């Protein structure tokens, strides 16, 4: 079975995500205490964008 959960990420993908999240945090003036909830929202937005682009 080839689930999206089993998809491997390359280090460059993770670095790009980290940079994008850093930008997101700065734009939304997110505090460290809020990062967990914002990270969930950010990743969901990334998943939606990826699905739409495929």
C-alpha positions as CSV (number, residue, x, y, z in Angstrom):
1,X,0.0,0.0,0.0
2,X,1.4,3.4,-1.0
3,X,-0.1,5.8,1.6
4,X,0.7,9.5,1.8
5,X,1.6,8.8,5.4
6,X,4.5,6.6,4.1
7,X,5.8,9.3,1.8
8,X,9.4,10.1,2.5
9,X,10.6,13.7,2.7
10,X,14.0,14.8,1.5
11,X,16.1,17.1,3.8
12,X,15.6,19.9,1.3
13,X,11.8,19.5,1.5
14,X,12.0,19.8,5.3
15,X,14.4,22.8,5.1
16,X,11.9,24.5,2.7
17,X,9.0,23.8,5.1
18,X,11.1,25.2,8.0
19,X,11.8,28.4,6.1
20,X,8.2,28.7,5.0
21,X,7.0,28.2,8.6
22,X,9.5,30.8,9.9
23,X,8.1,33.3,7.4
24,X,4.5,32.3,8.5
25,X,5.4,32.8,12.2
26,X,6.9,36.3,11.5
27,X,4.0,37.3,9.3
28,X,1.4,36.2,11.9
29,X,3.5,37.5,14.9
30,X,3.2,34.0,16.4
31,X,4.7,33.5,19.9
32,X,6.6,30.3,20.7
33,X,3.7,29.2,22.9
34,X,1.4,29.4,19.9
35,X,3.6,27.5,17.5
36,X,2.0,24.1,18.0
37,X,-1.5,25.2,16.9
38,X,-0.1,27.4,14.1
39,X,2.1,24.5,12.9
40,X,-1.0,22.3,12.5
41,X,-2.8,25.0,10.5
42,X,0.3,25.7,8.4
43,X,0.8,22.0,7.5
44,X,-2.8,21.6,6.6
45,X,-2.6,24.6,4.3
46,X,0.5,23.1,2.7
47,X,-1.3,19.7,2.2
48,X,-4.3,21.5,0.5
49,X,-2.0,23.5,-1.8
50,X,-0.1,20.3,-2.7
51,X,-3.3,18.4,-3.5
52,X,-4.6,21.3,-5.6
53,X,-1.3,21.5,-7.6
54,X,-1.4,17.8,-8.5
